[in-house]
Amino acid sequence: MYTSLVCIERGTLLDPGGGIVSLEEPQRHTFHCLFDVGVCIDSGYTVLGPKDKSGLHCIGYRIEDTDTVVEAGRAFGKAGSYPLCDTCTNTDNNGPLDNYKATVKGVVSELGDGTAGEPTGAPLISNVQMLDGSVGCDGEETLAPLCSTHNWDADILSVADRSAQANQSSSFSLVLGGLALMYIHL
């Protein structure tokens, strides 16, 4: 599940109806808001982890490659005039209006600064590929969401150490509460 950084910083989605808490109900973030609204696109995107004890989703990763996310999202979202997605290209009558889910492949390029609950605290992924949300992990090693309450430094280093010992590059996958998957290549 994804949301824009501007909506995280606002605390609520820009979507009509107002008052939708960004990290409480990100599945209600519309394709229109995510991929038509310039401020959302310009702010960048995050991959969200499952809800924490407070009932809010945690910020799993920041995504460096905004254009890749926008291109994939616009191809998936239902095309049409507002309230549909003006820039989306999916003309299927059953195309989604919200609840964007995808599989993301990428490389951890920064670990983040560790600030709890802030986007800058989450690792940054680059070299991103966006795939259909039904694509699975294909037996790859999985890693819990890299939220600030998780000891992600130790997990990433553990995978990297095992890769170095095997003298090969490694990939592992991140399962985000069954909502999205991510392959991370170290």
N, C-alpha and C positions, 0 to 999 in steps of 0.2 A: 504494500500500500504506500502511496506517495502523497506528499503535500509540498506546497511551495514554501520557501523560507519566509516570504512576507506574511503568509497566513499564520505561521508559527509565531512570528514576532508580534503580530496583531493580537493573537490569542483566539481569534475567531476567523471563520472563512469569509471571503468577500461575497460568496454566493448569496442570491436573494433569500429573503426570510431572516437573514441576520441571526446572530446569537448562537450559531453552531460553533462549539468549541473545537478548534482545529485538531488538537491531539486527542479529543474524546470521541469524535465521530468523523475521522478523515475519509471514510467511505462515502460520505455525502458530498465530498468535494467534486464539483461537476467538471466535465471535460471543458465546458465553456470557460470556467474560471481558470483552470489549469493551463489551457492552451490558446485562449483568445485574449486574455487580459495581459497587457504588456508588463505591468508591475509584477505579476506572478511569474511570468517567463523570465524577466530580467533578474529576479531575486534568486533563481535557482531552485533545485529540488532536493528532497531528502527521501531516503527509504526509512520507513517506520518499522519499529519492532512491536512486540505485543504490549498490551497495557500493563502498567506497573501497579503497585499497591494503591496509588492515588486514583486509578481509573483512567489514566491518560496513557496514550501510546508513547513509547520512548523513541528518541531519535537514533536510529541505527547507523546510518551513513549519510554523508553529504555526497551529492553527485556532481562531479566537475563538468561533465559533458552535457550541458543543457540542451544543445541542438539535437543530440541523439534522443533525449527523452521527449522533446517536443515533436520530433518527426514520428516517432513510434506512437505516441499518444494520439496525435492527429489522425494517423492511419487507423487507429482502433476505435476512437470515439464516433458517435453518431453525428453525421453531417446535417446541417440545416441552420436556419435562422434562429436567433435567440428565442427560447432558452436552450436550444441545441447549440452545438459547437460550430461557429461560423467558419473556422479554419480546418475543421476535421473533414476527412474524405471518405469515411465509411458510410455508404448509402444503404446498407442493410437495414431494413425496418426494425430489426431486433438489436441494432447496435446500442451499446451502453451510453447512458447520459452521465453516469458518475461511477464511483467505486472502481477506479483504475487499479488493476493488478497486473503485474508483469514479472517475468524472470529477468534479472539483471546479471550480466557478467561484467566483471571489472577488475581492476588492479588497485590495491590499497597504495595510494601515493603519499598520504600523510596520516599519522595516527590521530590527529586532533589534539587539542590542548587539555582535554579531560574535564572541562567545565561542565558540571552536572546540569542537565536540562537545557543546555544551550547548543545550537547547531555547531558552533566552533569546537565543542567538546567531542563531537563524533568524528570518526575517521573519514577521510576524503577518498573517494574512488574515482579513478580515471580510466581511459581506454574502455569506455562503457559500451556494451551491446545490450539492446533491449529485445527480449524475446517474449513470445506468448506466455501468459501466466500458467498455462497447462504444462509447460516444459518442466520436467523434474530434475533431480540432482544426479541421476544416472549412477548411483552408488558412491558418489564423491563423499569425502569426509565432511561432516557438517560442523558448524560452529554456531553457537547461540548468538542472538543479536548483540551487536557491539554497543550497547547502551552504557551510559555513564555509571550505572550501578553495577555493571559487570566488569570483571577483571579481564578486559579485552587485550591489554598489553601482553599478559601471560599467555593467553590462548593463541594470539597471532605468533608470538615468539616460539611457542611450543610447536606449532605447525611448521614454522620456518626452520627450527632446529631439526625436526624429523626429516625435512626435505634436504637440508644440508648434509645430514648423516647419510642419506640415501644417494647423495651427489646428483640430485635432479631437481628441476623446478617442480613445484607442487601447486595443485589447485585444490581448494576446498569450497564447500558451499555453505551458505548461510540460510537457515530456514527462519523466516519471519512469521511465527505464529501460524503457519500454514497459509499465509496470505501472499507471500512473495518469496522467491528464492534468489540466491545470489551466489555466483561462483567468483571466488577471489583468487587471483593468481599472484603468488609471491615470487 
